[in-house]
Amino acid sequence: MPHTRSAKKNLRKSEKRRALNRAALRDITLLVKNVRNATDTSAEDLQKQYNLAASKIDKAGAKRTMHANKASRLKSQLSKVLNKKTAAK
């Protein structure tokens, strides 16, 4: 456990940041699953879901919650899924 006041404050800050980062990553995981598992949705709805997921992924990459390369890779994978599903309809 921290002893100094500044170390105690840093511990509080890091716990808050960790909770926010984990929540953001959990939201991204859920959005990615929604895009990948969408079967009976229209092309427009699928595009909206992709746009929302891509936006969240971009923000996480910009804030360094997620590594920038991982964010880019995820968006690329989702766009491939989107193109495949819209071409099939």
C-alpha positions in Angstrom: 0.0 0.0 0.0 1.2 3.5 -0.7 2.5 5.6 2.2 2.8 9.2 0.9 -0.2 11.4 0.0 0.8 11.6 -3.7 1.2 7.8 -3.9 -2.3 7.4 -2.4 -3.7 9.9 -4.9 -2.0 8.1 -7.8 -3.5 4.9 -6.6 -7.0 6.4 -6.6 -6.4 7.8 -10.1 -5.1 4.6 -11.5 -8.1 2.7 -10.1 -10.5 5.1 -11.8 -8.7 5.0 -15.1 -8.5 1.2 -15.0 -12.3 1.1 -14.5 -12.9 3.5 -17.4 -10.6 1.7 -19.7 -12.1 -1.7 -18.9 -15.6 -0.4 -19.5 -14.5 1.1 -22.8 -12.9 -2.1 -24.0 -16.0 -4.1 -22.8 -18.2 -1.8 -24.9 -16.0 -2.3 -27.9 -16.1 -6.1 -27.5 -19.9 -6.0 -27.4 -20.2 -3.8 -30.5 -17.8 -6.0 -32.4 -19.8 -9.1 -31.5 -23.0 -7.3 -32.7 -21.5 -6.6 -36.1 -20.0 -10.0 -36.5 -23.1 -11.9 -35.4 -25.7 -9.8 -37.2 -27.6 -12.1 -39.5 -31.1 -10.8 -40.2 -30.3 -7.1 -40.1 -30.6 -4.9 -43.1 -27.6 -3.4 -44.8 -28.3 0.0 -43.5 -28.6 -1.2 -39.9 -25.4 -3.2 -40.3 -23.6 -0.1 -41.6 -24.9 1.9 -38.6 -23.6 -0.8 -36.2 -20.2 -0.8 -38.0 -20.0 3.0 -37.9 -20.7 3.0 -34.1 -18.1 0.3 -33.5 -15.5 2.0 -35.7 -16.0 5.3 -33.9 -15.5 3.7 -30.5 -12.5 1.8 -31.7 -10.9 5.0 -33.1 -11.5 6.8 -29.8 -9.9 4.0 -27.9 -6.9 4.0 -30.2 -6.5 7.7 -30.0 -6.7 7.7 -26.2 -4.2 4.8 -26.0 -6.8 2.6 -24.2 -6.2 0.2 -27.0 -3.0 0.0 -29.1 -3.4 1.9 -32.3 -2.4 -1.1 -34.4 -4.9 -3.3 -32.8 -7.6 -0.7 -33.3 -6.7 -0.5 -37.0 -6.6 -4.2 -37.3 -10.1 -4.6 -35.7 -11.6 -2.0 -38.0 -10.1 -3.7 -41.0 -11.6 -7.1 -39.9 -15.0 -5.5 -39.3 -15.0 -3.8 -42.7 -14.3 -7.2 -44.3 -17.2 -8.7 -42.4 -19.4 -5.8 -43.4 -18.5 -6.0 -47.1 -19.0 -9.8 -47.1 -22.5 -9.5 -45.5 -23.7 -6.6 -47.7 -22.5 -8.3 -50.9 -24.4 -11.5 -49.9 -27.7 -9.5 -49.6 
